Amino acid sequence: MNGFSPALSRLITRVTDAALGPHQTAVIRIGFSLTWLLFLLREFPHRHELYGPDGPWSWDLAEQLIATNDAFTVLLWSDSRGWFEAVYALAVLWSLLLLLGWRTRTMSVLFMVGVLALQNRSVFMGDGGDNVLHLMSVYLVFTRCGQVWSLDARRARRAAAARARGERPRDRVGPALWGVLGLSLLLATLAGRMDGDWFIPALLWTVWGAQALWWLAGRRAGTGQARILLDVVANIVHNGALFVIMAEACLIYATAGWYKVQGSRWQDGTAVYYPLHLEYFSPWPALADLLSASGTMVMLVTYATVAVQVAFPFTLFNRRVKNLLLAFMIMEHAVIAVVLGLPFFSLAMIAADAVFLPTSFLRRLGGLVARAGGRLRPRGGASILERQPPPGRPVGEEPVEAAPAPGGAPSPRT
């Protein structure tokens, strides 16, 4: 019992003191926003058939389905072509801004709105990766995913440097942005557009209210205690969301593996052979024939896939085995992207896998990307991947925003 109390105290301190996994959540942010952005750009010529007025899943059919399942989609607020074009263009813009890490708290919410708007409009469009993207877009709203490798992190460093010089940096963009979004949310609610399932409207109002409270606490409170309390709450929510993301990834692999175990083709070692010879999944027939030419190789890959998926959740506490299986799964998804022609499914799964990547590896990867970008940009430029932490604070541990100077007005939390 004497050893339990200190351990519990350390755990509580760790969960409340900082937002854990800043590099992992940054990779998740970049991975899923990039996946959705590339998908929207590739399907731009076909957007009307996929999600718009020319699709086989008509506006009337979508309206009937939404009336039964109460799914959230702003595309059904109007059946005009102009509204569809505006929503699609905004979904592209929000994905790009989240990728760059500009106002990540705001963009994570808008990114979720864009994903739900299109996917719930035409529920039969997707290849499996859309389900992962759908879930992760909601989870990202609860994370502080802009702590590193983002424009927000660079803005926070510049603000901290300005305060160190005795200046009072003021952010007018953040409050103005949240004011406009709050007005839009109010008008949509009063117009009855938020009727249906309560979760998404409640989430939107909760996030907006939390941001307003965060700003008021920093601007009106005489001491920083209110801001510290809100920061602790934000850390708890972030760490809980990070745990849910990890549990979701484990659940995906565990269920996939156990369902495969029950399949006869997976039991006799021939399951991998069949998708390689389906015309729909064979963009490179010659390559598929080459990979399936050896029956022994097909059997080994089939059994290895099942074994890795079933075993992965049980290896999380063994770093070496976990990293080995993680490398195998990432490589397997890369092969699926090329051989079976499912790039966006593979990108979504690789982005989900990234939550388990070691921090040391991600830091080295970030350093390599920063050095490569340094060779390409003009002299004197600054990369969002470069991080110069304050003395005494390790990389990735500083919060996105430092405490405000007396009399200073902080921006909404990102």
Secondary structure, 3 states (H helix, E strand, C coil): CCCHHHHHHHHHHHHHHCCCCHHHHHHHHHHHHHHHHHHHHHCHHHHHHHCCCCCCCCHHHHHHHHHHHCCCCHHHHCCCHHHHHHHHHHHHHHHHHHHHCCCHHHHHHHHHHHHHHHHCCCCCCCCCHHHHHHHHHHHHCCCCCCCCCCHHHHHHHHHHHHHHCCCCCCCCHHHHHHHHHHHHHHHHHHCCCCCCCCHHHHHHHHHHHHHHHHHHHHHHCCCCHHHHHHHHHHHHHHHHHHHHHHHHHHHHHHHHHHHHHCCHHHHCCCCCCCHHHCHHHCCCHHHHHHHCCCHHHHHHHHHHHHHHHHHHHHHCCCHHHHHHHHHHHHHHHHHHHHHCCCHHHHHHHHHHHHHHCCHHHHHHHHHHHHHHHHHHCCCCCCCCCCCCCCCCCCCCCCCCCCCCCCCCCCCCCC
